[in-house]
């Protein structure tokens, strides 16, 4: 999951970090897709993230809104004297269409109840500051670890993934760099990939897409995967109907071919674009961490 543009406040909360270098990002992503081990790294990336979220789905960070709120709370707690409260989070989620008031409020409640964020006690009538808990920080470091472990097949890190993800400043750079790019440069990684954004806009949608890519094998005409809706639904605690709707909507746009039993076929052009998208994920992660 990447951070949606709607999570950046009009006051520019990301100024504590410089925006990562945005020059020639497409070219870098394309070069990575030509690496001899890229396809293995791509499958590992998809499987690592989907397995991670399948294990941690009860903790609440399973979709775009909960991920975005978690990132924003971590960043504001570290960079703004007053931090952030629920009202402000709800306010910044609405203008960009990330979520409505009820969905944002529900996401905040889920993260509080699961012990990912904590609300400080304040005098009656004052907003309660939200802080990340050690559980959230460790969860985000684990998430970063599984990303880096897959990517290190094609991008060498200064240390093994397990060590580098927990090195001082690495998580802050990963979080703060995304917000800085959005607030300072209005940069959104998936701007050129409407097929990816369509999945991200639905509950667990990006995970479902990554799960399919992690299962996909190259064919003479692109790639194919078997993703039975019942298996995918069980993995992410959603309904089989939800999974079928996700792939059905993508098929209606011509981004893939889908049979209700779970057979997915990506045409050559569509699969090439999805490979390039993962290349962007890899290149962007390297640029985010370059500031460390």
Secondary structure, DSSP 4 states (H G I P E B T S, - for coil): ----GGGS-TT-TTTTSPPPP-TTHHHHHHHHHTSTTHHHHHHHHHHHHHHHHHHHGGGS--SHHHHHHHHHHHHHHHH-TT-EEHHHHHHHHHTTTS--HHHHHHHHHHHHHTTSEEEPP--TTSPPEEEE-HHHHHHHHHHHHHHHHHHTTTS--SS-HHHHTTSTTHHHHHHHHHHHHHHHH---TTTT-HHHHHHHTSTTHHHHHHHHHHH-EEETTEEEEE--HHHHHHHHT--HHHHHHHHHHHHHTTS-EE-TTSEEEEEHHHHHHHHHHHHHHHHHHHHHHTT-
